[in-house]
Each structure stands twice: as C-alpha cells, then as structure tokens.
Amino acid sequence: MPDAAAGDDNISLIELNLAGEIVVDRATSHLTFRRGVSSLPSIGDGVHLADQNALTLAYTQPDAATIDVGTLFQNAAVPARLLVDDLFGKHFLIVGTTGCGKSSALTCILQSLMPEYAHARVVVLDIHNEYSAAFGEMAESIDPSSLNIPFWLLNFQELIAAFASDDEHRDAEIEILGDAVLWAKRRYSDSVTGRLRKTLDGQYITVDTPVPFRLADLVAFIDEQLGKLDRTLSTLSYKRLKNRVETLVSDSRYNFMFGSLMIEDTMIDVLGRLFRVPVAGKPITVLNLSAVPAEIMDVVISVISRLAFDLAS
C-alpha cells in the first residue's frame, strides 16, 4: 500500500496462495497443520512471517512415511521431508535450468530413501553417466559392456523403431518385418524340444510374443522372399530392411542387444539383474546408457520402461 507519511504513491501487490491453517486438534488438544482454510482473511488483516514453530508444524507429517532430504530454504532449522507413498506412488518431475542441481536433487532423494527402504527396486536410466558413483555398494552399476537386453524382448513397435526406416518405404518395411518376425519366432519354436515346445506352440505366437528367435532366420525369410520377386522396385524395401538388420548385427556398439551368438530364453536372468530380484543388498540399478548410440537410445529406454511397468503390474 502507499506510504502516505513518506509521500510514496507506489503500490506493491502480493499474490497469496492459502495452503492451510494451524488449528487445535480436538483429539490431542495439540496444534496441528491442516490443508485448506476454514475462513478467508479480510482486507486490512495483519500479515506475519511464519516462525520456526509454524513452519515445523506445516512441514511435519507425524502419521506418514517420510524421508529427510535437507532443510527449508526459508528456515534452515526446519527439516524438509517428502512423503514417500505420495512421491513414488505416481509420476513426479524435477525441473530447473541447466546446472541448478536436478541430478543432485534426485541423488539426494534416493540416498535418503535407501537406508529405510533397503528392499526397494529402483532403476536409474543414466544417459549422461552422472550416477555411477553416487550410491556406492548399494547400486548395481551396468554399462553397455555388461548390459544384456536380448533383441527378442522387444515388442513389434520397438522392433519397428530399431529396423524400419523413416521415409516413404516405411510402410512396406513394416509389413515385411511383421511377416519375417512371425516366421522366425515360429521357426525357433519348432526347433526346441520337450516342455518348452509345448509352451511355444507356433499357432499361439504373435509378433509381440516375448519368445526367442534368430536374426539369421529373419534374414533367411527376407532372402527367400527376394528370390520370388523379379521387379527392381518391389525388392528395394526387402534389401533396405535386410541391410539394416545386418548393419546392427555387425556393429560392435550394438552388441548388448544384437551381438549374442547364442539364442536362448534368458528373460528371468535379464529381469532379475535389471530389477534386482532378489535385491541382494543393492536396491538400485544404475544403467549407464551414455555410450548407447543415439539412434537406438529410444528403443532401449522404451523396452526397459515397458518391462518395469509389466513387472510392477
């Protein structure tokens, strides 16, 4: 408001967000913080800075699981605590400008969580190699040299992202890829024996069924179809798709996904290591993806995220 005594005609305005009020708890007769307000302030009412006792009441959650992540900016004597169930029970986001401490904030949250939740299962997708040394012995550190994500774990959309081009030939390549993947999966199921064969009866397999198959069979299907085609234009999509598959297989940067010579169902081992089953004293998995080629990064993140949601559901 203007200061008449000083002859100041400037007006300063403050926008207030009323978060709650401190009231007496009828059950305990103690002061407690309650979200929302029972009556709104009037124009002309006095305004006071919240003291340490008021801030402590507002930020303390005595009946909820919390973790200590530091102190309040307004008052360093008041601890800052986060509600564990609300934080990890739904999506949350840490935002800020470059260099403001987003990675440090996430590290602080996880380091505060681990001592009290040693059996948690946390997967950190570390695309800039920032977290490898952050958690010490409590983390399983995996980089592309020790990462193993079998290509057959990819669903069809992820296989499309890995193999199909983004130009006018994409639709044709997707159709060819669908037929080739289905044929390769059924051929692999026909080659296994005993109990596994009964489980993988070819008639139940789809392009999204997470069962092993051989990229060699994928290429063999394409070659077989090429042998049936005469016109140059109709063979282009087949040749481009075959070239993409062979390029990924031969490039050592993709060994973590396409480099295995042995094709076997290792899903239990893969999921066990990625998602800490059992935890074995290491509730965090840090996946250092900084060396993963950019053109396959989205596919890697997609399959890991999908597996995490599938495992949790």
C-alpha positions as CSV (number, residue, x, y, z in Angstrom):
1,M,0.0,0.0,0.0
2,P,1.2,3.6,-0.4
3,D,3.2,5.1,2.4
4,A,1.4,8.4,3.0
5,A,4.0,9.6,5.5
6,A,6.8,9.2,3.1
7,G,4.9,10.7,0.2
8,D,5.2,7.4,-1.7
9,D,2.4,6.9,-4.3
10,N,3.7,3.5,-5.5
11,I,1.6,0.4,-4.7
12,S,3.1,-3.0,-4.1
13,L,0.9,-6.1,-4.6
14,I,1.4,-9.6,-3.2
15,E,-0.4,-12.6,-4.5
16,L,-1.1,-15.2,-1.8
17,N,-1.9,-18.9,-2.1
18,L,-3.6,-20.0,1.1
19,A,-2.3,-23.6,1.7
20,G,-3.7,-24.3,5.1
21,E,-4.1,-23.3,8.7
22,I,-2.8,-24.2,12.1
23,V,-5.6,-25.3,14.4
24,V,-6.0,-27.2,17.7
25,D,-6.5,-30.9,17.1
26,R,-9.6,-31.9,19.1
27,A,-8.4,-35.4,19.8
28,T,-5.0,-34.4,21.2
29,S,-5.5,-30.7,22.1
30,H,-2.2,-30.1,20.3
31,L,-1.6,-27.6,17.5
32,T,-1.6,-29.2,14.0
33,F,-1.4,-28.1,10.4
34,R,-4.5,-28.7,8.2
35,R,-4.7,-28.2,4.5
36,G,-7.3,-25.7,3.4
37,V,-8.7,-22.7,5.3
38,S,-12.0,-22.5,7.2
39,S,-12.2,-18.7,6.9
40,L,-10.6,-16.3,4.5
41,P,-8.6,-13.3,5.7
42,S,-10.1,-9.8,5.3
43,I,-8.6,-6.7,3.7
44,G,-6.5,-5.0,6.3
45,D,-5.7,-8.0,8.4
46,G,-2.1,-8.2,9.6
47,V,0.5,-10.4,7.8
48,H,3.4,-12.1,9.7
49,L,6.3,-14.2,8.6
50,A,5.9,-17.9,9.6
51,D,8.2,-18.6,12.5
52,Q,10.1,-21.9,13.1
53,N,7.3,-23.4,15.1
54,A,4.7,-22.7,12.4
55,L,6.9,-24.0,9.6
56,T,7.7,-27.1,11.6
57,L,4.0,-27.8,12.1
58,A,3.3,-27.2,8.4
59,Y,6.1,-29.5,7.1
60,T,5.9,-32.3,9.7
61,Q,3.9,-35.4,8.8
62,P,3.9,-37.5,12.0
63,D,1.5,-40.1,10.7
64,A,3.1,-40.7,7.3
65,A,6.2,-42.3,5.9
66,T,8.7,-39.6,5.0
67,I,12.3,-39.1,4.1
68,D,14.6,-36.3,5.1
69,V,16.1,-34.5,2.0
70,G,17.5,-31.4,3.6
71,T,16.2,-28.2,5.2
72,L,13.8,-25.5,4.2
73,F,15.1,-22.5,2.2
74,Q,13.1,-20.2,4.4
75,N,14.5,-21.5,7.7
76,A,17.5,-23.9,7.8
77,A,16.4,-25.1,11.2
78,V,13.3,-26.8,9.8
79,P,13.9,-30.2,8.1
80,A,12.5,-30.7,4.6
81,R,10.8,-34.1,4.3
82,L,9.0,-35.8,1.4
83,L,6.0,-38.1,1.6
84,V,7.3,-41.5,0.3
85,D,4.0,-43.0,-0.8
86,D,2.8,-39.9,-2.5
87,L,6.1,-39.3,-4.2
88,F,6.7,-42.8,-5.6
89,G,3.1,-43.8,-6.0
90,K,2.7,-41.6,-9.0
91,H,4.8,-39.7,-11.5
92,F,6.8,-36.7,-10.3
93,L,9.2,-34.4,-12.1
94,I,12.3,-32.4,-11.1
95,V,12.7,-29.4,-13.3
96,G,15.1,-26.5,-13.5
97,T,17.6,-24.7,-15.7
98,T,21.0,-26.3,-16.6
99,G,23.3,-26.5,-13.7
100,C,20.7,-25.8,-11.0
101,G,21.1,-29.2,-9.4
102,K,18.4,-31.5,-10.8
103,S,20.7,-34.6,-10.7
104,S,21.9,-33.7,-7.2
105,A,18.3,-33.4,-6.1
106,L,17.4,-36.9,-7.4
107,T,20.6,-38.4,-5.9
108,C,19.6,-36.8,-2.5
109,I,16.1,-38.2,-2.7
110,L,17.4,-41.8,-3.5
111,Q,20.2,-41.6,-0.9
112,S,17.7,-40.6,1.7
113,L,15.3,-43.4,0.7
114,M,17.7,-46.3,0.7
115,P,18.6,-46.7,4.4
116,E,14.9,-47.2,5.4
117,Y,13.8,-49.0,2.2
118,A,16.7,-51.4,1.6
119,H,14.4,-53.8,-0.3
120,A,13.2,-51.2,-2.8
121,R,13.8,-51.7,-6.5
122,V,14.9,-48.5,-8.3
123,V,16.2,-48.3,-11.9
124,V,18.1,-45.2,-12.9
125,L,18.4,-44.6,-16.6
126,D,21.7,-42.6,-16.7
127,I,22.1,-41.2,-20.2
128,H,24.9,-38.8,-19.2
129,N,26.9,-41.0,-16.8
130,E,26.1,-38.9,-13.7
131,Y,25.1,-41.5,-11.2
132,S,27.6,-44.4,-11.5
133,A,29.5,-43.4,-8.3
134,A,26.6,-41.8,-6.4
135,F,25.3,-44.8,-4.5
136,G,28.4,-46.9,-3.8
137,E,27.8,-50.5,-2.8
138,M,24.0,-50.1,-2.7
139,A,23.8,-49.9,-6.5
140,E,24.3,-52.4,-9.3
141,S,26.1,-50.5,-12.0
142,I,25.5,-51.7,-15.6
143,D,27.0,-50.1,-18.7
144,P,26.8,-51.3,-22.4
145,S,29.8,-53.6,-21.9
146,S,27.9,-55.6,-19.2
147,L,24.3,-54.8,-20.4
148,N,22.3,-57.6,-21.9
149,I,18.9,-56.8,-23.5
150,P,18.1,-59.6,-25.9
151,F,16.6,-58.2,-29.1
152,W,13.7,-60.7,-28.9
153,L,12.5,-59.0,-25.8
154,L,11.4,-56.0,-28.0
155,N,7.8,-55.8,-28.9
156,F,6.8,-55.2,-32.5
157,Q,6.7,-51.4,-32.2
158,E,10.2,-51.4,-30.7
159,L,11.4,-53.7,-33.5
160,I,10.0,-51.3,-36.0
161,A,11.8,-48.4,-34.3
162,A,15.1,-50.4,-34.5
163,F,14.8,-51.8,-38.0
164,A,12.4,-49.8,-40.2
165,S,13.3,-46.5,-41.9
166,D,11.5,-43.2,-41.6
167,D,11.0,-42.5,-45.3
168,E,8.5,-43.4,-47.9
169,H,9.5,-47.1,-47.7
170,R,8.5,-47.4,-44.0
171,D,5.1,-49.0,-44.5
172,A,6.4,-51.6,-46.8
173,E,9.3,-52.4,-44.5
174,I,6.9,-52.7,-41.5
175,E,4.8,-55.2,-43.4
176,I,7.8,-57.3,-44.4
177,L,9.2,-57.1,-40.9
178,G,5.9,-58.3,-39.4
179,D,5.9,-61.4,-41.6
180,A,9.6,-62.1,-41.1
181,V,9.4,-61.8,-37.2
182,L,6.4,-64.1,-37.0
183,W,8.1,-66.6,-39.3
184,A,11.3,-66.5,-37.3
185,K,9.6,-67.0,-34.0
186,R,7.6,-69.9,-35.2
187,R,10.7,-71.5,-36.7
188,Y,12.5,-71.2,-33.4
189,S,9.6,-72.7,-31.5
190,D,9.7,-75.6,-34.0
191,S,13.3,-76.2,-33.2
192,V,13.0,-76.5,-29.4
193,T,12.0,-79.8,-27.8
194,G,10.3,-81.1,-24.6
195,R,8.3,-78.9,-22.3
196,L,9.3,-75.6,-23.9
197,R,8.0,-76.8,-27.3
198,K,4.5,-77.3,-25.8
199,T,4.7,-73.9,-24.3
200,L,5.7,-72.2,-27.6
201,D,3.2,-73.9,-29.9
202,G,3.6,-71.9,-33.1
203,Q,-0.1,-71.2,-33.5
204,Y,-0.2,-69.1,-30.4
205,I,2.8,-66.9,-31.3
206,T,2.3,-63.3,-32.5
207,V,4.8,-60.6,-33.4
208,D,4.6,-59.3,-29.8
209,T,5.1,-62.7,-28.1
210,P,8.4,-62.4,-26.0
211,V,10.0,-65.6,-27.2
212,P,13.4,-66.1,-28.7
213,F,14.1,-66.0,-32.4
214,R,17.1,-65.8,-34.6
215,L,18.1,-62.8,-36.7
216,A,19.6,-65.3,-39.1
217,D,16.1,-66.7,-39.7
218,L,14.8,-63.1,-40.1
219,V,17.4,-62.6,-42.9
220,A,16.6,-66.0,-44.4
221,F,12.9,-65.1,-44.7
222,I,13.8,-61.9,-46.5
223,D,16.2,-63.7,-48.8
224,E,13.5,-66.3,-49.6
225,Q,11.0,-63.6,-50.5
226,L,13.7,-61.8,-52.6
227,G,14.1,-64.9,-54.6
228,K,10.4,-64.8,-55.5
229,L,10.5,-61.2,-56.8
230,D,11.5,-60.0,-60.2
231,R,11.0,-56.3,-60.4
232,T,13.7,-54.0,-59.0
233,L,11.3,-51.6,-57.4
234,S,9.5,-54.3,-55.4
235,T,12.8,-55.6,-54.0
236,L,14.0,-52.3,-52.6
237,S,12.2,-52.4,-49.3
238,Y,13.4,-56.0,-48.7
239,K,17.0,-55.1,-49.5
240,R,16.9,-52.0,-47.2
241,L,15.5,-54.0,-44.3
242,K,18.0,-56.7,-44.7
243,N,20.8,-54.2,-44.8
244,R,19.6,-52.5,-41.6
245,V,19.5,-55.9,-39.8
246,E,22.9,-56.9,-40.9
247,T,24.4,-53.5,-40.1
248,L,23.1,-53.6,-36.5
249,V,24.4,-57.2,-36.0
250,S,27.9,-56.3,-37.3
251,D,28.3,-53.1,-35.4
252,S,30.0,-53.7,-32.0
253,R,28.2,-50.7,-30.5
254,Y,25.0,-52.8,-30.5
255,N,26.5,-56.0,-29.0
256,F,24.4,-55.5,-25.8
257,M,21.3,-56.2,-27.9
258,F,22.2,-57.9,-31.2
259,G,25.7,-59.4,-30.5
260,S,24.9,-62.7,-28.8
261,L,25.7,-65.8,-30.8
262,M,23.6,-68.0,-28.6
263,I,19.8,-67.6,-28.7
264,E,18.2,-68.8,-25.5
265,D,15.4,-67.8,-23.2
266,T,17.3,-65.7,-20.6
267,M,14.3,-63.5,-19.6
268,I,14.5,-64.5,-15.9
269,D,18.2,-63.6,-15.7
270,V,17.8,-60.4,-17.5
271,L,14.8,-59.2,-15.4
272,G,16.5,-60.4,-12.2
273,R,19.6,-58.3,-12.8
274,L,17.8,-55.2,-14.1
275,F,15.2,-55.0,-11.4
276,R,17.1,-56.6,-8.5
277,V,15.2,-59.8,-8.0
278,P,16.4,-60.7,-5.4
279,V,17.6,-57.3,-4.1
280,A,20.8,-58.8,-2.6
281,G,21.7,-55.6,-0.8
282,K,21.6,-53.5,-3.9
283,P,18.2,-51.8,-4.3
284,I,19.3,-49.5,-7.1
285,T,20.3,-50.4,-10.6
286,V,22.2,-47.6,-12.4
287,L,22.1,-48.2,-16.2
288,N,24.8,-46.1,-17.8
289,L,23.5,-45.5,-21.3
290,S,25.9,-42.7,-22.2
291,A,27.7,-45.0,-24.7
292,V,24.5,-46.3,-26.3
293,P,24.1,-45.0,-29.9
294,A,21.6,-42.2,-30.2
295,E,19.6,-44.0,-33.0
296,I,18.8,-46.9,-30.6
297,M,18.5,-45.0,-27.3
298,D,14.7,-44.5,-27.6
299,V,14.3,-48.3,-28.2
300,V,16.5,-49.2,-25.1
301,I,14.6,-46.8,-22.9
302,S,11.2,-48.0,-24.2
303,V,11.9,-51.7,-23.6
304,I,13.3,-51.1,-20.1
305,S,10.4,-48.9,-19.1
306,R,7.8,-51.3,-20.5
307,L,9.4,-54.2,-18.7
308,A,9.4,-52.2,-15.5
309,F,5.7,-51.4,-15.8
310,D,4.9,-55.1,-16.7
311,L,6.8,-56.4,-13.7
312,A,5.1,-53.9,-11.3
313,S,1.6,-54.6,-12.6
